[in-house]
Amino acid sequence: MKIKIFSLTILLLFISKAAAQEFKLGKVSIEEIKEKKHSIDTAAVAAILYKKGNSRLDYNQNDGFVLTTEVETRIKIYKKEGYDYANQTINYSISGNSKESIQISDANTFNLVNGKIEKTKLKSDGIFDQLVHKFLGRKKITMPNIVEGSVIEFKYTVKSPYVSWMRDWNFQYAIPVNHSEFTTYIPEYYVYNVMQKGYVFPKVSKDRKSSSIIFTSKERPDARGNGGATSFSQDKIDYFEDKTTYIIDNVPAIKEESHVNNIDNYRAALSYELSVVKWPDTPIKSYSSDWNSVVKTIYDYDDFGPELNKTGYFEEDVKTVLAATNTPEEKIAVLLSYVKSRVKWDEYQSYTCDKGVKKAYQEKIGNCAEINLMLTAMLRYAGLTANPVLVSTRSNGIPLFPNRTAFNYVIAAVETPNGNILLDATDKFSTPNILPLRALNWNGRLIRKDGTSEEVDLMPKKVSGDNVFMNYTIDPEGKVTGKTRRQYTDYNAMVTRDNISSLKEEEYLEKLENRNNKIEISEYSKTNEKDILLPIIETYSFTGTNLCELIGGKIYVNPMLFFTEDKNPFKQEVREYPVDFSYPFADKYNITIQIPEGFAVETLPAPAAITMEDNLGIFKFNIATNGNSLQLLVLHQINEAIVSAEKYEMLKEYYKAMVAKETEKIVLKRI
């Protein structure tokens, strides 16, 4: 008990010290530079000593309200592995002839040299500007003179003409944060949706104060000189401004865990989006207060809804394509295949068109919206009830509230009596209801011409198969020779086709050999590689000289060889995030083992069956002797694409038991 009280006292002292500390650029202390490791997270390679920011809407007479964001940050580098934090990137948006501007200032590196603090200023050659694409730029800085123990600090200011969204504020990073503070100043005319996410929450304080706008008017004399000299007059408008401050001290590093689709979904952060604008004596303008207003706004965009109405550019071609089709299923399959073969994806993700569907069709290349809105229009032309579905990709995060800017992708859906058929023509290996993994991100939003919308579950329900048939022979020296036939279905098939197509066969086989305990593969062949509606099948022969152990005249072998699951991916005591498998799956193994002449079985793994509650998953392991051979049947099946954190303990124990069973060895002894 005394130990606990002492630890708590130390922690409270640290918190008090952090709270009392002055957070100001240039006020770096010798103690900060001398610090060898973080006081709480001693393994941290770096730490954010403080990060302060504010976003405010400032008025000027030429542009109206402009969004200004200021951020200042101080970072301590403890180890060489933390040098990457001396490289910082700030994104900025571009729209036509307007863009956000970024100014870097007060950027310095501090080191201790001969007992004194030495400051090295960031020069212009350490600042870079990169155009990522026509809508996005990046300002990058590389801080100078970085060594273990360095303290860096910098400030940047972003001026934005786009008031419809504020930048997210992240409280949590892959390194600990001692102090994080963010303040917004918002005029009463603007209402923003604010979403807090993560598992660490800030203290919030609010205040309202009076502010005003001064308008200056200039009156000149007319052409005849009437009216006297030029005169100036001023008008004043008073309004209220809401100040909100968020503060967190001692934010722990966010840790990557196995099977997390995007760790950013669980990072402690604030997200903003403009919801309502209410000017005096003017009707209230709603942007994204609910899903109906969100989808109406998006559908009315010139580069979205009107693009769905264009059909003349494809009608003659599509008539020919549809000539031999009769059923809705045939029309869907043929049109999906046609768009994929006709228009190549330029790998730009967006739910709005860039050059438009007609031009993309003619040039045979387009972005995600152009391809899938084109597909939607063709499906409608074929008489099907087709609509676009807005999606936020895995890398983009999860839309947490009615939000236009959270989406960055669009797919097509055909509504049928048996449910929606989801389609994405950007991926050459996708099929109906088999979407690219990037699009499997919880829920999308289907939007119709009449303005209605509905949530669409993007996560697969059907189990994807990986069926392995293998037979192998062990010789008296422990050398293994065998043949494998592996059949992949649905998502497993799509992933495998993508893996195969991304490499030359020689490179692919080399990776396969290295991954499978350095075996040597021969007689490799593929079936249904191009016919993506059928399972893909791989067949090969193999030999391995390090798949068995010879100890004291006995042979020890894992019966599943290189298919053995030998590590539990779930090792954390407590899990905060859902486990994301992407899709349900069933791995089945049917393995025949030939025992070498002069040997007999001394030990066999016992049969096992593990079933999780709520039909979450099942593991079966059964091995039996049949003369001079062994027959092994294994099933490992997970029935949910996403497993909640509440079921983590059960899942961890399941994997622990499965790994223990699969790593049990067969022991063969000489007769």
C-alpha positions as CSV (number, residue, x, y, z in Angstrom):
1,M,0.0,0.0,0.0
2,K,2.9,2.4,0.9
3,I,4.4,1.8,-2.6
4,K,1.1,2.7,-4.3
5,I,0.8,5.9,-2.2
6,F,4.4,6.9,-3.0
7,S,3.9,6.3,-6.7
8,L,0.7,8.3,-6.7
9,T,2.5,11.2,-4.9
10,I,5.3,11.2,-7.5
11,L,2.7,11.2,-10.3
12,L,0.8,14.1,-8.7
13,L,4.0,16.1,-8.3
14,F,4.8,15.5,-12.0
15,I,1.3,16.6,-13.0
16,S,1.5,19.7,-10.9
17,K,5.0,20.5,-12.3
18,A,3.6,20.1,-15.9
19,A,0.6,22.3,-15.1
20,A,2.8,25.0,-13.6
21,Q,5.3,24.9,-16.5
22,E,5.4,27.9,-18.8
23,F,4.7,26.8,-22.4
24,K,6.4,29.3,-24.5
25,L,8.6,29.1,-27.6
26,G,12.3,29.8,-26.9
27,K,12.0,29.0,-23.2
28,V,13.9,25.7,-23.4
29,S,15.5,24.7,-20.1
30,I,18.8,22.9,-19.5
31,E,16.7,20.2,-17.6
32,E,14.7,19.5,-20.7
33,I,17.9,19.0,-22.8
34,K,19.6,16.9,-20.1
35,E,16.6,14.6,-19.7
36,K,17.7,11.1,-20.8
37,K,14.3,9.3,-20.8
38,H,10.7,10.2,-20.5
39,S,9.6,10.3,-16.9
40,I,6.6,8.0,-17.4
41,D,7.1,6.1,-20.7
42,T,10.8,5.2,-20.2
43,A,10.9,3.3,-23.6
44,A,9.8,6.4,-25.6
45,V,12.2,7.4,-28.4
46,A,10.8,10.9,-28.3
47,A,8.1,12.9,-26.6
48,I,6.0,16.0,-27.3
49,L,6.8,18.3,-24.4
50,Y,4.0,20.6,-25.3
51,K,1.7,21.3,-28.3
52,K,-0.5,24.4,-28.3
53,G,-2.8,25.6,-31.0
54,N,-5.7,27.8,-31.8
55,S,-8.2,28.2,-34.7
56,R,-10.0,31.5,-35.1
57,L,-12.3,33.1,-37.7
58,D,-10.9,36.6,-38.5
59,Y,-12.8,39.1,-40.6
60,N,-11.3,41.2,-43.3
61,Q,-13.3,43.4,-45.7
62,N,-12.0,41.9,-48.8
63,D,-12.5,38.2,-48.1
64,G,-15.0,38.1,-45.2
65,F,-14.2,35.5,-42.5
66,V,-10.9,33.7,-43.0
67,L,-9.9,30.7,-40.9
68,T,-6.5,31.1,-39.2
69,T,-4.8,28.2,-37.3
70,E,-1.6,28.6,-35.3
71,V,0.3,25.7,-33.9
72,E,3.5,25.6,-31.8
73,T,5.2,22.5,-30.7
74,R,8.2,21.4,-28.7
75,I,9.6,17.9,-29.0
76,K,12.3,16.1,-27.1
77,I,14.4,13.5,-29.0
78,Y,15.7,10.7,-26.6
79,K,17.1,8.1,-29.1
80,K,18.2,7.8,-32.7
81,E,15.0,6.0,-33.5
82,G,13.2,9.3,-32.6
83,Y,15.1,11.3,-35.3
84,D,12.1,11.0,-37.6
85,Y,10.2,13.5,-35.4
86,A,12.6,16.1,-36.6
87,N,10.9,15.8,-39.9
88,Q,7.4,17.4,-39.9
89,T,4.7,17.7,-42.6
90,I,1.8,20.1,-42.8
91,N,-0.8,19.5,-45.5
92,Y,-2.7,22.3,-47.2
93,S,-5.7,22.3,-49.5
94,I,-5.9,23.6,-53.0
95,S,-9.1,24.5,-55.0
96,G,-8.8,26.1,-58.4
97,N,-6.9,29.4,-58.0
98,S,-7.2,29.5,-54.2
99,K,-5.3,27.6,-51.6
100,E,-4.3,27.6,-48.0
101,S,-1.1,29.3,-47.1
102,I,1.4,28.1,-44.5
103,Q,4.1,30.1,-42.8
104,I,6.8,28.4,-40.7
105,S,8.4,30.4,-37.9
106,D,10.4,30.1,-34.7
107,A,11.8,26.8,-35.8
108,N,15.0,25.9,-33.8
109,T,17.0,23.0,-32.5
110,F,18.4,23.2,-29.0
111,N,21.4,21.2,-27.8
112,L,23.7,21.3,-24.8
113,V,27.3,22.2,-25.8
114,N,29.9,22.6,-23.1
115,G,27.2,23.0,-20.5
116,K,25.4,25.8,-22.4
117,I,22.3,25.7,-24.6
118,E,23.2,26.1,-28.3
119,K,20.4,27.1,-30.7
120,T,20.4,26.2,-34.4
121,K,17.9,28.0,-36.5
122,L,16.0,26.2,-39.4
123,K,17.1,27.7,-42.7
124,S,15.3,28.0,-45.9
125,D,17.0,24.9,-47.3
126,G,15.3,22.8,-44.7
127,I,11.8,23.8,-45.8
128,F,10.2,22.0,-48.8
129,D,7.0,22.5,-50.7
130,Q,5.5,19.5,-52.4
131,L,2.5,19.3,-54.7
132,V,0.9,15.9,-54.1
133,H,-2.0,16.4,-56.6
134,K,-4.2,19.2,-57.8
135,F,-6.1,19.4,-54.5
136,L,-3.4,18.8,-52.0
137,G,0.1,20.2,-51.2
138,R,2.5,19.6,-48.4
139,K,4.9,21.8,-46.6
140,K,7.8,19.8,-45.1
141,I,10.5,20.9,-42.7
142,T,13.7,19.0,-41.7
143,M,15.1,20.4,-38.4
144,P,18.9,20.9,-38.3
145,N,21.7,19.5,-36.0
146,I,19.7,16.6,-34.5
147,V,21.4,14.4,-32.0
148,E,20.2,12.3,-29.1
149,G,19.0,14.7,-26.5
150,S,18.0,17.5,-28.9
151,V,14.9,19.6,-28.2
152,I,13.2,21.0,-31.3
153,E,10.4,23.5,-31.5
154,F,8.6,25.2,-34.3
155,K,5.5,27.2,-35.1
156,Y,3.3,27.3,-38.2
157,T,0.4,29.4,-39.2
158,V,-2.2,28.3,-41.7
159,K,-4.5,30.9,-43.4
160,S,-7.4,29.2,-45.1
161,P,-10.3,30.6,-47.2
162,Y,-12.2,27.4,-46.5
163,V,-14.3,27.9,-43.4
164,S,-16.4,24.8,-44.0
165,W,-13.9,22.7,-42.0
166,M,-11.3,23.1,-39.4
167,R,-8.2,21.0,-39.1
168,D,-8.4,18.0,-36.8
169,W,-6.5,18.4,-33.5
170,N,-4.7,15.3,-32.4
171,F,-3.9,15.0,-28.7
172,Q,-2.3,11.6,-29.1
173,Y,0.6,10.3,-31.1
174,A,2.9,7.3,-31.3
175,I,5.0,9.0,-28.6
176,P,3.9,10.4,-25.3
177,V,2.5,14.0,-25.0
178,N,3.2,15.9,-21.8
179,H,0.8,18.8,-22.5
180,S,-1.7,19.4,-25.4
181,E,-3.9,22.4,-25.6
182,F,-6.3,23.7,-28.3
183,T,-8.5,26.7,-28.4
184,T,-11.2,27.7,-30.9
185,Y,-12.7,31.2,-31.4
186,I,-15.9,31.0,-33.3
187,P,-18.3,33.9,-34.1
188,E,-22.0,33.2,-33.3
189,Y,-22.8,33.1,-37.0
190,Y,-21.1,29.7,-37.4
191,V,-22.0,26.4,-35.9
192,Y,-19.6,23.5,-36.2
193,N,-20.1,19.9,-35.4
194,V,-17.4,18.8,-33.0
195,M,-16.5,15.1,-32.4
196,Q,-14.2,13.8,-29.8
197,K,-12.7,10.4,-30.5
198,G,-10.3,8.1,-28.7
199,Y,-10.1,6.8,-25.2
200,V,-8.5,9.8,-23.5
201,F,-10.6,13.0,-23.1
202,P,-9.6,16.6,-22.5
203,K,-10.8,19.0,-19.9
204,V,-13.1,21.6,-21.6
205,S,-13.7,25.2,-20.7
206,K,-15.9,27.7,-22.5
207,D,-16.3,31.4,-22.5
208,R,-18.3,33.9,-24.5
209,K,-17.2,37.5,-25.2
210,S,-18.3,40.4,-27.3
211,S,-16.5,41.3,-30.5
212,S,-17.1,43.5,-33.5
213,I,-16.5,44.1,-37.2
214,I,-15.6,47.5,-38.5
215,F,-16.6,48.3,-42.1
216,T,-14.9,51.2,-43.8
217,S,-16.8,52.9,-46.6
218,K,-15.2,55.5,-49.0
219,E,-17.3,58.1,-50.8
220,R,-15.7,60.1,-53.7
221,P,-17.1,63.2,-55.4
222,D,-18.9,62.6,-58.7
223,A,-17.4,63.5,-62.1
224,R,-18.5,67.2,-61.7
225,G,-16.8,67.5,-58.3
226,N,-20.0,67.5,-56.4
227,G,-19.8,66.1,-52.9
228,G,-16.6,67.8,-51.9
229,A,-13.5,65.8,-51.0
230,T,-13.3,62.1,-50.6
231,S,-14.8,61.0,-47.3
232,F,-14.6,57.9,-45.2
233,S,-17.2,56.4,-42.9
234,Q,-17.2,53.5,-40.6
235,D,-19.9,51.1,-39.6
236,K,-19.7,48.7,-36.7
237,I,-21.4,45.3,-36.2
238,D,-21.3,43.7,-32.7
239,Y,-21.5,40.0,-32.3
240,F,-20.6,37.3,-29.8
241,E,-17.6,35.0,-30.1
242,D,-17.4,31.6,-28.4
243,K,-14.0,30.6,-27.0
244,T,-13.6,26.9,-26.2
245,T,-10.3,25.4,-24.8
246,Y,-9.4,21.7,-24.6
247,I,-6.5,20.6,-22.4
248,I,-4.9,17.2,-21.7
249,D,-1.8,16.5,-19.7
250,N,0.3,13.3,-19.8
251,V,-1.3,11.6,-22.9
252,P,0.1,8.1,-23.3
253,A,1.5,7.0,-26.7
254,I,-1.0,5.3,-28.9
255,K,0.2,1.8,-29.5
256,E,-0.2,-0.2,-32.7
257,E,-2.0,-3.5,-32.1
258,S,-2.5,-6.5,-34.4
259,H,-5.5,-6.4,-36.7
260,V,-6.3,-2.7,-36.5
261,N,-7.6,-1.2,-39.7
262,N,-6.5,2.3,-39.0
263,I,-5.0,3.3,-35.6
264,D,-6.1,6.9,-36.3
265,N,-9.7,5.9,-35.7
266,Y,-8.9,5.4,-32.0
267,R,-6.5,8.3,-31.5
268,A,-7.6,11.0,-29.0
269,A,-8.5,13.8,-31.3
270,L,-11.1,16.5,-32.2
271,S,-12.8,16.7,-35.6
272,Y,-14.7,19.7,-36.9
273,E,-17.1,20.4,-39.7
274,L,-19.3,23.4,-40.5
275,S,-22.9,22.5,-39.7
276,V,-24.9,25.8,-39.9
277,V,-24.4,29.4,-41.0
278,K,-26.8,31.9,-39.6
279,W,-26.3,35.5,-40.7
280,P,-28.5,38.3,-39.2
281,D,-31.7,38.8,-41.2
282,T,-30.8,35.9,-43.5
283,P,-32.3,32.4,-43.7
284,I,-30.3,29.8,-41.9
285,K,-28.1,27.7,-44.2
286,S,-27.6,24.1,-43.2
287,Y,-24.6,22.1,-44.4
288,S,-24.3,18.9,-42.5
289,S,-26.6,18.9,-39.5
290,D,-28.1,15.6,-40.5
291,W,-27.6,13.0,-43.2
292,N,-30.4,14.3,-45.4
293,S,-28.7,17.7,-45.6
294,V,-25.3,16.1,-46.2
295,V,-26.4,13.9,-49.1
296,K,-28.5,16.7,-50.7
297,T,-25.4,19.0,-50.6
298,I,-23.2,16.3,-52.1
299,Y,-25.8,15.2,-54.7
300,D,-26.2,18.8,-55.9
301,Y,-22.5,19.2,-56.5
302,D,-21.9,19.9,-60.2
303,D,-19.2,17.2,-60.3
304,F,-21.5,14.5,-58.6
305,G,-25.2,14.3,-59.3
306,P,-25.3,15.8,-62.8
307,E,-22.5,13.4,-63.9
308,L,-25.0,10.5,-63.2
309,N,-27.4,12.0,-65.7
310,K,-24.9,11.8,-68.6
311,T,-25.5,8.8,-70.8
312,G,-25.0,9.8,-74.5
313,Y,-21.3,9.1,-74.5
314,F,-21.7,5.4,-73.7
315,E,-25.2,4.4,-75.0
316,E,-24.2,2.8,-78.3
317,D,-21.3,0.8,-76.7
318,V,-23.4,-0.3,-73.7
319,K,-26.2,-1.5,-76.0
320,T,-23.7,-3.9,-77.7
321,V,-22.3,-5.0,-74.3
322,L,-25.8,-5.8,-73.0
323,A,-27.1,-7.5,-76.1
324,A,-26.5,-11.1,-74.9
325,T,-27.7,-10.5,-71.3
326,N,-31.0,-11.4,-69.9
327,T,-31.0,-11.4,-66.1
328,P,-30.0,-8.6,-63.7
329,E,-27.1,-10.7,-62.5
330,E,-25.7,-11.0,-66.0
331,K,-26.1,-7.3,-66.6
332,I,-24.3,-6.4,-63.4
333,A,-21.4,-8.8,-64.1
334,V,-21.0,-7.7,-67.8
335,L,-21.2,-3.9,-67.0
336,L,-18.7,-4.2,-64.1
337,S,-16.3,-6.1,-66.3
338,Y,-16.8,-3.6,-69.2
339,V,-16.0,-0.5,-67.1
340,K,-12.9,-2.2,-65.6
341,S,-11.6,-3.0,-69.0
342,R,-12.5,0.3,-70.5
343,V,-11.3,2.8,-67.9
344,K,-8.2,2.5,-65.8
345,W,-8.1,3.9,-62.3
346,D,-5.6,6.8,-61.8
347,E,-5.4,5.8,-58.1
348,Y,-6.9,9.1,-57.0
349,Q,-9.6,8.7,-54.3
350,S,-12.5,11.1,-54.4
351,Y,-16.3,11.1,-54.4
352,T,-16.4,14.0,-56.9
353,C,-15.2,14.0,-60.5
354,D,-12.2,15.7,-61.8
355,K,-12.5,15.9,-65.5
356,G,-15.9,14.3,-65.7
357,V,-17.3,10.9,-66.7
358,K,-17.4,11.6,-70.4
359,K,-13.8,12.7,-70.7
360,A,-12.7,9.8,-68.5
361,Y,-14.5,7.4,-70.7
362,Q,-12.9,8.9,-73.8
363,E,-9.4,9.1,-72.4
364,K,-9.8,5.6,-70.8
365,I,-8.5,6.8,-67.4
366,G,-10.2,8.4,-64.5
367,N,-10.5,8.8,-60.7
368,C,-12.6,6.7,-58.4
369,A,-15.7,8.9,-58.8
370,E,-15.6,9.0,-62.6
371,I,-15.3,5.3,-62.8
372,N,-18.0,4.3,-60.3
373,L,-20.4,7.1,-61.1
374,M,-20.0,6.0,-64.8
375,L,-20.8,2.4,-63.7
376,T,-23.8,3.6,-61.7
377,A,-25.2,5.5,-64.8
378,M,-24.7,2.4,-67.0
379,L,-26.5,0.2,-64.5
380,R,-29.4,2.6,-64.4
381,Y,-29.4,2.7,-68.2
382,A,-29.7,-1.1,-68.1
383,G,-32.9,-0.8,-66.1
384,L,-31.5,-1.6,-62.7
385,T,-32.0,0.4,-59.4
386,A,-28.5,1.6,-59.0
387,N,-27.2,4.4,-56.7
388,P,-23.8,5.6,-55.5
389,V,-22.5,4.8,-52.0
390,L,-20.3,7.3,-50.2
391,V,-17.3,5.6,-48.5
392,S,-14.5,6.6,-46.3
393,T,-11.5,4.3,-47.0
394,R,-9.6,2.6,-44.3
395,S,-6.7,5.0,-44.5
396,N,-9.1,7.9,-44.2
397,G,-10.9,6.9,-41.0
398,I,-14.5,6.4,-39.9
399,P,-17.2,9.0,-40.5
400,L,-18.4,9.6,-36.9
401,F,-21.2,12.1,-37.5
402,P,-23.1,13.5,-40.5
403,N,-20.2,14.8,-42.4
404,R,-19.4,15.8,-46.1
405,T,-15.7,16.0,-45.8
406,A,-15.2,12.7,-44.0
407,F,-15.9,10.7,-47.2
408,N,-13.2,10.3,-49.8
409,Y,-14.5,7.5,-52.0
410,V,-17.6,6.3,-53.8
411,I,-18.8,2.8,-55.0
412,A,-21.9,1.7,-56.8
413,A,-24.8,-0.3,-55.4
414,V,-27.7,-2.2,-57.1
415,E,-30.7,-2.5,-54.9
416,T,-32.4,-5.9,-55.2
417,P,-35.1,-7.8,-53.3
418,N,-32.4,-9.8,-51.6
419,G,-30.3,-6.8,-50.6
420,N,-27.7,-4.5,-52.1
421,I,-25.0,-5.7,-54.5
422,L,-21.9,-3.6,-54.0
423,L,-19.6,-2.9,-56.9
424,D,-16.2,-1.1,-57.4
425,A,-14.8,-1.0,-60.9
426,T,-11.5,0.6,-59.8
427,D,-10.0,-2.8,-58.9
428,K,-9.4,-5.4,-61.7
429,F,-9.9,-8.3,-59.3
430,S,-13.1,-7.1,-57.6
431,T,-16.4,-8.9,-58.3
432,P,-20.0,-8.3,-57.2
433,N,-20.0,-7.9,-53.4
434,I,-16.2,-8.4,-53.3
435,L,-14.8,-4.9,-52.8
436,P,-11.2,-3.8,-52.6
437,L,-10.0,-4.0,-49.0
438,R,-9.5,-0.2,-48.9
439,A,-13.3,0.2,-49.1
440,L,-14.1,-2.2,-46.3
441,N,-14.5,0.4,-43.6
442,W,-17.6,-0.2,-41.4
443,N,-20.5,1.7,-43.1
444,G,-21.1,3.7,-46.2
445,R,-23.9,6.0,-47.2
446,L,-26.2,5.1,-50.1
447,I,-27.7,8.2,-51.7
448,R,-30.7,8.4,-54.1
449,K,-31.9,10.9,-56.6
450,D,-34.9,11.8,-54.4
451,G,-32.6,13.0,-51.6
452,T,-33.1,10.0,-49.3
453,S,-30.2,8.0,-48.0
454,E,-29.5,4.9,-45.9
455,E,-26.6,3.4,-44.1
456,V,-24.9,0.5,-45.9
457,D,-22.9,-2.1,-44.0
458,L,-19.7,-2.5,-46.0
459,M,-18.3,-5.4,-44.0
460,P,-18.6,-8.8,-45.6
461,K,-20.7,-11.5,-44.0
462,K,-19.9,-14.4,-46.3
463,V,-16.9,-16.6,-45.2
464,S,-13.9,-16.5,-47.6
465,G,-12.2,-19.9,-48.0
466,D,-8.6,-21.0,-48.0
467,N,-8.6,-24.8,-48.7
468,V,-5.3,-26.6,-48.5
469,F,-4.8,-30.2,-49.7
470,M,-1.3,-31.4,-49.0
471,N,0.4,-34.8,-48.9
472,Y,4.1,-35.2,-48.1
473,T,6.6,-37.9,-47.3
474,I,9.3,-37.8,-44.7
475,D,12.5,-39.8,-45.4
476,P,14.7,-41.3,-42.6
477,E,17.0,-38.3,-42.7
478,G,14.1,-35.9,-42.1
479,K,13.9,-34.6,-45.7
480,V,10.3,-33.7,-46.7
481,T,8.9,-33.9,-50.2
482,G,5.3,-33.2,-51.1
483,K,2.6,-31.6,-53.2
484,T,0.2,-28.9,-52.3
485,R,-3.1,-27.8,-53.9
486,R,-4.5,-24.5,-52.5
487,Q,-7.9,-23.1,-53.4
488,Y,-8.9,-19.5,-52.5
489,T,-12.4,-18.2,-52.7
490,D,-14.0,-14.7,-52.5
491,Y,-11.8,-12.2,-50.7
492,N,-9.0,-14.6,-50.3
493,A,-9.1,-15.1,-54.1
494,M,-9.0,-11.4,-54.7
495,V,-6.0,-10.8,-52.4
496,T,-4.1,-13.8,-53.9
497,R,-4.7,-12.6,-57.4
498,D,-3.4,-9.2,-56.5
499,N,-0.3,-10.7,-54.8
500,I,0.4,-12.9,-57.9
501,S,-0.1,-10.1,-60.4
502,S,2.1,-7.6,-58.6
503,L,5.3,-9.7,-59.1
504,K,7.0,-11.7,-61.8
505,E,6.4,-15.4,-61.2
506,E,10.1,-16.0,-60.2
507,E,9.9,-13.2,-57.6
508,Y,6.5,-14.5,-56.3
509,L,7.8,-18.0,-55.9
510,E,11.0,-16.8,-54.2
511,K,8.8,-15.0,-51.6
512,L,6.6,-18.1,-51.2
513,E,9.7,-20.2,-50.6
514,N,11.2,-17.9,-48.1
515,R,7.8,-17.5,-46.3
516,N,7.5,-21.3,-46.0
517,N,10.6,-22.2,-44.2
518,K,13.0,-21.9,-47.2
519,I,11.4,-24.8,-49.1
520,E,12.2,-25.4,-52.8
521,I,9.2,-25.2,-55.1
522,S,8.8,-26.9,-58.5
523,E,6.0,-27.7,-60.9
524,Y,4.1,-24.5,-60.0
525,S,0.8,-23.8,-61.8
526,K,-2.3,-21.6,-61.4
527,T,-5.9,-22.3,-62.4
528,N,-8.6,-19.6,-63.0
529,E,-6.0,-16.8,-62.6
530,K,-7.9,-14.6,-65.1
531,D,-11.5,-16.0,-64.6
532,I,-12.1,-13.9,-61.4
533,L,-15.6,-15.3,-60.8
534,L,-14.1,-18.7,-60.0
535,P,-11.8,-19.7,-57.2
536,I,-8.1,-19.4,-57.9
537,I,-6.1,-22.6,-57.4
538,E,-2.3,-22.9,-56.9
539,T,-0.6,-26.2,-57.2
540,Y,3.1,-27.0,-56.6
541,S,5.6,-29.6,-55.5
542,F,8.0,-28.8,-52.7
543,T,11.0,-30.2,-50.9
544,G,12.4,-29.1,-47.5
545,T,15.4,-30.0,-45.5
546,N,14.7,-28.0,-42.4
547,L,11.1,-28.9,-41.7
548,C,11.9,-31.7,-39.3
549,E,14.2,-32.1,-36.3
550,L,16.3,-35.2,-35.7
551,I,17.1,-35.7,-32.0
552,G,18.4,-39.0,-30.5
553,G,17.4,-41.1,-33.5
554,K,13.8,-39.7,-33.4
555,I,12.1,-37.4,-35.9
556,Y,10.1,-34.4,-34.6
557,V,7.8,-32.6,-37.1
558,N,4.9,-30.1,-36.9
559,P,2.2,-32.0,-38.9
560,M,1.1,-28.7,-40.6
561,L,4.7,-27.9,-41.7
562,F,4.9,-24.3,-42.9
563,F,1.2,-23.8,-42.5
564,T,1.6,-24.0,-38.7
565,E,0.2,-20.9,-36.8
566,D,3.1,-20.6,-34.4
567,K,2.6,-17.1,-32.9
568,N,-0.4,-15.6,-31.1
569,P,-1.0,-12.2,-32.7
570,F,-2.9,-11.1,-29.6
571,K,-0.6,-10.6,-26.7
572,Q,-1.8,-7.5,-25.0
573,E,-3.3,-8.0,-21.6
574,V,-6.1,-5.5,-22.4
575,R,-7.3,-4.4,-25.8
576,E,-9.0,-1.0,-26.3
577,Y,-9.7,-1.3,-30.1
578,P,-11.8,-3.7,-32.1
579,V,-10.1,-6.5,-33.9
580,D,-10.4,-6.1,-37.6
581,F,-10.0,-9.2,-39.7
582,S,-11.3,-7.4,-42.9
583,Y,-13.6,-10.3,-43.7
584,P,-14.8,-13.6,-42.2
585,F,-12.7,-16.6,-43.2
586,A,-12.3,-20.3,-43.0
587,D,-8.9,-22.0,-43.3
588,K,-9.2,-25.7,-44.0
589,Y,-6.4,-28.2,-44.2
590,N,-6.5,-31.8,-45.4
591,I,-3.0,-33.2,-45.0
592,T,-1.7,-36.8,-45.6
593,I,1.7,-37.7,-44.1
594,Q,3.7,-40.7,-45.2
595,I,5.9,-42.1,-42.4
596,P,9.4,-43.2,-43.4
597,E,10.1,-46.9,-43.6
598,G,11.6,-48.3,-40.4
599,F,9.8,-45.7,-38.3
600,A,6.6,-45.8,-36.2
601,V,4.6,-43.2,-34.4
602,E,5.6,-42.6,-30.8
603,T,3.5,-39.5,-30.0
604,L,0.6,-37.9,-31.8
605,P,-1.1,-34.6,-30.9
606,A,-4.5,-35.3,-29.3
607,P,-7.6,-34.2,-31.1
608,A,-9.0,-30.8,-30.1
609,A,-12.1,-28.6,-30.6
610,I,-12.5,-25.0,-29.5
611,T,-15.7,-23.1,-30.0
612,M,-16.1,-19.4,-29.1
613,E,-19.4,-18.0,-27.8
614,D,-21.9,-16.2,-30.1
615,N,-20.6,-18.3,-33.1
616,L,-17.6,-16.1,-33.3
617,G,-15.3,-18.9,-34.4
618,I,-14.3,-22.5,-34.2
619,F,-11.1,-24.5,-34.3
620,K,-10.9,-28.2,-34.9
621,F,-7.8,-30.4,-35.0
622,N,-7.9,-34.2,-35.6
623,I,-5.2,-36.6,-36.6
624,A,-5.5,-40.3,-37.1
625,T,-3.2,-43.2,-38.2
626,N,-4.0,-45.2,-41.3
627,G,-1.4,-47.9,-41.8
628,N,1.9,-46.2,-42.7
629,S,0.3,-42.8,-43.1
630,L,-1.3,-40.1,-41.0
631,Q,-4.4,-38.1,-41.9
632,L,-4.8,-34.6,-40.5
633,L,-7.9,-32.4,-40.7
634,V,-7.8,-28.9,-39.4
635,L,-10.4,-26.1,-39.4
636,H,-9.8,-22.5,-38.3
637,Q,-12.8,-20.3,-38.9
638,I,-13.7,-16.7,-37.8
639,N,-17.2,-15.7,-38.6
640,E,-17.1,-11.9,-37.9
641,A,-15.1,-9.3,-39.9
642,I,-14.8,-7.1,-36.8
643,V,-14.6,-8.4,-33.3
644,S,-15.5,-6.0,-30.5
645,A,-12.9,-5.2,-27.8
646,E,-15.3,-6.9,-25.3
647,K,-14.6,-10.2,-26.9
648,Y,-10.9,-9.7,-27.0
649,E,-10.1,-12.0,-24.0
650,M,-12.1,-14.8,-25.5
651,L,-10.3,-14.3,-28.9
652,K,-6.9,-14.2,-27.3
653,E,-7.5,-17.4,-25.4
654,Y,-8.8,-19.1,-28.6
655,Y,-5.6,-18.2,-30.5
656,K,-3.4,-19.2,-27.6
657,A,-5.0,-22.7,-27.5
658,M,-4.9,-23.0,-31.3
659,V,-1.2,-22.1,-31.5
660,A,-0.4,-24.5,-28.6
661,K,-2.2,-27.3,-30.5
662,E,-0.7,-26.6,-34.0
663,T,2.8,-26.4,-32.6
664,E,2.6,-29.8,-30.9
665,K,4.9,-32.2,-32.8
666,I,4.5,-35.7,-34.1
667,V,7.3,-37.9,-32.7
668,L,8.5,-40.8,-34.9
669,K,10.8,-43.5,-33.5
670,R,12.8,-46.2,-35.2
671,I,11.2,-49.6,-35.1
